[in-house]
Amino acid sequence: MNNSDLLQRSLNAVWHPCTQMQQHAAAADALPMVPIARGAGVWLYDFDGRRYLDGISSWWVNLFGHCHPRINAALREQLEELEHVILAGFTHRPVIELSERLSALTDGALGHCFYASDGASATEIALKMSFHSWQNRGRTDKQEFLCLAGSYHGETVGALAVTDVALFKDAYAALIRPACTVPTPDARLAEAGETAVDVARRAAAALERHLEGHHQRIAALIVEPLIQCASGMAMYDPEYLRLARALCDRYEVHLICDEIAVGCGRTGTFFAHEQAGIRPDFLCLSKGISGGYLPLSIVMTTAAVYADFYDPATSRGFLHSHSYTGNALACRAALATLDIFADDQVIDANRILAEHLGNCLRPLATHPQVRHLRQRGMIAAFDVVSDDPQFSQRFYRQALAHEILLRPIGNTVYFMPPYAISAAECEFLVTRATAALDAALHT
């Protein structure tokens, strides 16, 4: 097999996600599509022998590198025991142990886990669970949701209601019951003399004004803690989460933390919301929780919410399900992932690794067309001053040509590598990204 043969077969048979397929059609300016033969550590290899450093963790899911031996071994062992069983009326060891260990990571504050397969499904579950819990409490007026400007929480119809990215949302406007949007605490919005904390407080003041007038109808506020990823890696100060938590408590509104992308150590703590010293009412996890191996998402919630559904009447239960809910293989991959975090002291190691990544990136701050170089934990980004509407595609092509996988969001170039990346590979990634940037700006 070679790249050319597999590429044509894929174009003939596979409808690829988040893709305008015509852009990959055979033409001089076609976007490259790369058939991958294998992965090892932070590297991906195609069928023609070229390699690519996976600088975005394969859409933010891979934590410890491709084909990690410990996760591989755990899955082989689980394959010989149980691959899957219905979770309605049945249970199994991996889902029990995973639920217990995740609860322990919240000090028991979020003691009940509900399972699905992907991030958007977790968002749907959290929204439905919040709405239904208020209904079961007799608060039937609470039927609306709040989200931040520029938010992204998935692309199913319910998740699009709390997503504020026009490219994903506008085509389906007629299907959506939209949420209300409140200002983002994005630190890039700082005015002269303002700090990131000032921006966070200004956004929280706007949230307070909205809740003061509308809290009777609002079921929940949903946020991506610390980083709004899909809107250009918008980073903000933990002060916003502290103030939002207090406001939600005051006005009896649930707080949903969507940590699908930013959880599992990405921001420097295992859960991003920990940096604000708070706990949400609902926590959504996916992507990295299985180490990037298998589809798995989890909604964690409190004993108080769980009690709202605990009743003799079936209709008051949370009658939501997915066929592969709590899949044993996916849960076993997640348990192996948690083992690696604990045994290898990953959070501590990542602090050193993140500092090195930041040092590698520092020279880019003086690049004449770079703005807002920023970093939180193992996520870093910068914005590029360019009027070229094709900048992101040009950069993507150049990055592949320089043996790295980076996919800009508009004019924002970001880095979210696996934690298995070495110091030398960090330097390689940034050096090649800098070369790709200059090539994209001057071609």
Secondary structure as GFF3:
##gff-version 3
##sequence-region A 1 443
A	DSSP	alpha_helix	3	13	.	.	.	ID=ss1
A	DSSP	three_ten_helix	21	24	.	.	.	ID=ss2
A	DSSP	beta_strand	36	40	.	.	.	ID=ss3
A	DSSP	beta_strand	43	46	.	.	.	ID=ss4
A	DSSP	beta_strand	51	54	.	.	.	ID=ss5
A	DSSP	alpha_helix	57	60	.	.	.	ID=ss6
A	DSSP	alpha_helix	69	79	.	.	.	ID=ss7
A	DSSP	alpha_helix	93	105	.	.	.	ID=ss8
A	DSSP	beta_strand	112	116	.	.	.	ID=ss9
A	DSSP	alpha_helix	119	136	.	.	.	ID=ss10
A	DSSP	beta_strand	144	148	.	.	.	ID=ss11
A	DSSP	alpha_helix	157	160	.	.	.	ID=ss12
A	DSSP	alpha_helix	166	169	.	.	.	ID=ss13
A	DSSP	three_ten_helix	170	175	.	.	.	ID=ss14
A	DSSP	beta_strand	180	182	.	.	.	ID=ss15
A	DSSP	three_ten_helix	187	189	.	.	.	ID=ss16
A	DSSP	alpha_helix	196	214	.	.	.	ID=ss17
A	DSSP	three_ten_helix	215	217	.	.	.	ID=ss18
A	DSSP	beta_strand	218	223	.	.	.	ID=ss19
A	DSSP	beta_strand	227	228	.	.	.	ID=ss20
A	DSSP	beta_strand	234	235	.	.	.	ID=ss21
A	DSSP	alpha_helix	239	250	.	.	.	ID=ss22
A	DSSP	beta_strand	254	258	.	.	.	ID=ss23
A	DSSP	three_ten_helix	272	276	.	.	.	ID=ss24
A	DSSP	beta_strand	282	285	.	.	.	ID=ss25
A	DSSP	three_ten_helix	287	290	.	.	.	ID=ss26
A	DSSP	beta_strand	297	301	.	.	.	ID=ss27
A	DSSP	alpha_helix	303	309	.	.	.	ID=ss28
A	DSSP	three_ten_helix	314	316	.	.	.	ID=ss29
A	DSSP	alpha_helix	328	343	.	.	.	ID=ss30
A	DSSP	alpha_helix	346	361	.	.	.	ID=ss31
A	DSSP	three_ten_helix	362	366	.	.	.	ID=ss32
A	DSSP	beta_strand	370	376	.	.	.	ID=ss33
A	DSSP	beta_strand	379	384	.	.	.	ID=ss34
A	DSSP	alpha_helix	391	401	.	.	.	ID=ss35
A	DSSP	beta_strand	404	405	.	.	.	ID=ss36
A	DSSP	beta_strand	412	415	.	.	.	ID=ss37
A	DSSP	alpha_helix	423	441	.	.	.	ID=ss38
###
